[in-house]
Amino acid sequence: QAKKFSELAETWDKRAPEAVRRALAEYLMDRAKAGEIKISNPDMAAAVFFDLVRARIQFPALLIPSSQPTETEVRETVDRAVKVFLGGIEAI
């Protein structure tokens, strides 16, 4: 549908992911202030986490419009992203 509504798709692509990334950065900053995680750059950390979650699910959907991840695939992707993120977040 992005081809049909290219202006709408472009607007969404510029606004929606950024809003999610900002909200996630604020959450991560909150968790860092609470001493639960150590990060020096919450914006970068949020972008990395967002990319970890999104890439495995979104990429196939872009190539094959009928592609739809199962609930299990989504849960496994998010669980894996959380493990990788928490295991390496101090490097960011």
N, C-alpha and C positions, 0 to 999 in steps of 0.2 A: 504494500500500500504506500510505501515511502515514495515510489516513483510517481504515483498518482497525486500525492499530496506532498510534493517535495519541500515546499516552504514550511508547512506544518512540521514535517519530519526534521527539518534543519533547526527550527525553533526548539522543538523538544530536545534534540540532541545537545543543544547549547545550554539549555536550562535545567532539565530534569537530573542528569547525572551530576551536575555541579551542585545542585541543591542537596542531593544525597551525600555527596562527598563532604560538603560543609557541615551537615548535621552529624555525620560520622566523626569528623575532625573535632567537633565540639564534645561529642561523647568521649572520644579518646582523651581529650584534654582533661575532662572531668575525672576519668579513671586514673590518669596520671597524677592529678592533684590529690586524689584519694590514696595514692601510693600503691595502687593495684598493678600498674604497668610503668615502665620507664621509657619515655620517648622525648626527643628534643624537638621534633618537627611533626606536630599532629596533622598538618595538611598533607604532607608527603606520606605519612603513615596511612591516612585515610585513603589516599589515591591508590596506594599499593594494595591495601585490603580490598578495595572496591574492584580493582583489576583482577585480583585473584579469584574473586567470586564470579565476576561477570564474564571473563574470557571463555571459560569452559562451557558456559550455558549460552551466551549470546552469539558466539562465533558460528556455531552450526546453524542457528536460526537465521543468520544473515545470508548464509550460503544456500540453505534449503528452507524456504519459507514455511513448509509444512512441518518442519522439525519442531518438536515440543518435548522438553525434558520431562521425565517422570518426577514425581514427588521424591522418590528415592534418590534420583540423580541430583536433584537440587540439594537435598539434605546432605548427601555425601560431599558435594562440592563445597558447601558452606562449612561443614565440619573440617574438611581438609584445609580450607583457607584459614580457618581459625587456628588450627594446629601450626601451620607454616608461619602465620603471622605472629602468634605468640612466641614461637620458637626463635624468631629472628628479628623481632621488632626493635630491640635495643640497638641494632645496627643502623637504624634509620634516624 
